[in-house]
Amino acid sequence: MKNTEDVEIAKKVENLISKMTLDEKIAEMTQDAPANDRLGIPYMKYGEALHGMWLVLDYYGNTTVYPQAIAAGSTWEPELVEKMASQTAREARSLGVTHCYSPNLDVISGDPRYGRVEESYGEDPYLVSRMGVAFIKGLQGIGEEQFDENHVMATAKHFVGYPENRRGINGGFSDMSERRLREVYLPPFEAAIKEAQVGSIMPGHQDYNGVPCHMNTYLLQDILRDELGFDGFIVSDNNDVARLETMHFISESRAESAILGLKAGVDMDLVIGKSVDLSSYHSTILKDTITQNPKLEKYIDQATSRILTAKYKLGLFDSEPKEKDPKTVNAGRKEHQEFSYEMAKKAMILLKNDNNLLPLDIDSIKSLAIIGPNAHEEQPQKGTYSLLGGYSGLPPYYTSVLEGITSKTNGKVKINYARGCDLMSNSKEGFAEAINAAESSDAVVLVVGGSRKTGGEGVDRSSLDLYGVQNELVEAIHKTGKPVIVVLINGRPLTINYIAENIPSVLETWYSGMRSGDAIADAIFGDVNPGGKLTVSFPRDVGQLPVTYLERPDFIGSGKGLYKDADKTPLYPFGYGLSYTTFEYSSPKLESSIINTYGSTKVSVDVTNTGQRQGDEVVQLYVRDNYASVGRYLKMLKGFERISLKPGETKTVTFNLGFDELNILNQDMIKVVEPGSFTISIGASSIDRDLQKVTLEVE
């Protein structure tokens, strides 16, 4: 948006505000304020766009459902996320939606008991930043295309530190230092504002330093607006202005809650369903208070002005609203569905592949058992498929693993299907049929994990084991002696120790979108070589939590920083993922091994495909300031690049090393590059054995 256009919009908004009554201003401050016919103020329709378009209350169908955010992150390819968001914006516009509550920029804290792990891109602030910026640019557009007829306004959420809770509970009690806030949770929002010019921000349910986010002027004014330069509008999370009274017990009335929210800068009151009993920005709540204290009206004017500015930027004043019945609009497009398929193929992660069981040879295998509660799902009578993950609409179709493999084999392989058990049941009634299917087959694809019923917003868990009797099903099928491939369809890391120890091949697919089964079939039969990498660590036990690669040095005395009775390391670490081929890394080479504190250099590494198949590798750069004025994480991701290599092919990957990669927050919370030595690590995952290292000196 050009400065001259901003000035013109500001004049128009000021003129409108001068004509509006107090009732009209207050009416404007809700998520789906009706059009004001008297003044020609248009309606701004909202929706969700996390991994495809979803209208929250009354509509599910005919939209493209892409891989869930955790799967999108696992591609390690921001360009895919940007394209997905761009396509989602087009589908949103076709439904009249112009404001979307996405993306989720929460950095996962290492506690997958928390149900919303699936909505995030991962546990690292740099990775979440890159994916978040890509999403916002795709959804909103950039340059002359920003907020045009093919783009919509994004809402980055949840500001800030939302996953930092003590028991894995959604919106639960949290407590953190300012250093952790700034090192881990703020970077994605800073990038969203400074690089992608995000139009809207949503605070989190919780508090920071004892002050709820929805009334926290330090967060919403001092940091968000004054420090980071955010100039858009702030929309509350659902009912959260009212929760200043009902959850946090700060205010004693909704009117007091509303004033606290307004003073902190919360411009829009999101109350899904528009319940008057939950609304705070409502004339019945606010009008008398403002009338009795006219000095408060400036906060109403401020909030209304920011919302009207957004409507002008989106071009809503310049276009005639078209009546659209969402149930008859076919928002999803074939090219979008094909792209969802492409993303799914790139998101899959090969966790284990003993003796190269995968890929299966379609010409050598005569029969295949497909077993498990997640192997197939029929369209539900109400709502959408549970295996698509949270915040998903209803696509025109969903391809299950059973359907994908059946289509892929096309009669060449006999398919023996048995459900085995239900996801949430403790009944083993179906075990006998499943065992018979396995014994009658050359190999088994066993599909287990979770669903929207076992994870997602508000679906937090105290255990991370497979739900119900799924693990017993795995054991029973393993005992048949048949080669078993476990396919995980889930939204959070699980404690799958038996699978990791006993099953030869394990494929993590997350919720891969509407073409899941097709992509999984491609991977099983080798038409796709899995190249995704984990963006969250897998724990061995809930007793380890939090488990994340973002660790500081541990005690080195008699305790040695280890558990007495268990392995401290993750079952599968951040950045981990295998391939049907193998890769070899050279020693990293620095362009200059010594630089000054204001200088920069480059580090390069050669990566060679030493196997027999073409494959993708995600080359990861980690940095550590070895001796600094403050405590540091052992390593932090500062760069990554996904490359594709043919057998025998070598590519050189180069990363920049400068202020952005080398800075720390010193004791005064100022970003600086301190003199000293830095360990530069490049490799295939965050685990030390997968990294090649070189030392950089900064003078």
Helices and strands as residue ranges (DSSP letters): H 3-19, H 22-28, E 45-47, H 69-74, H 78-94, E 97-100, G 115-119, H 125-140, G 143-145, E 153-159, H 178-180, I 181-185, H 187-194, E 200-203, E 207-208, E 211-212, G 213-215, H 217-217, I 218-227, E 233-234, H 243-246, H 254-264, H 283-292, G 294-296, H 297-313, G 316-318, H 334-347, E 349-353, G 354-356, E 367-371, G 386-388, H 401-409, E 414-418, H 431-439, E 443-449, H 470-478, E 484-489, H 497-502, E 505-508, H 516-524, G 542-544, E 583-585, E 589-590, E 594-595, E 601-609, E 615-625, E 636-645, E 650-657, H 659-662, E 664-665, E 671-672, E 676-683, G 688-690, E 691-698
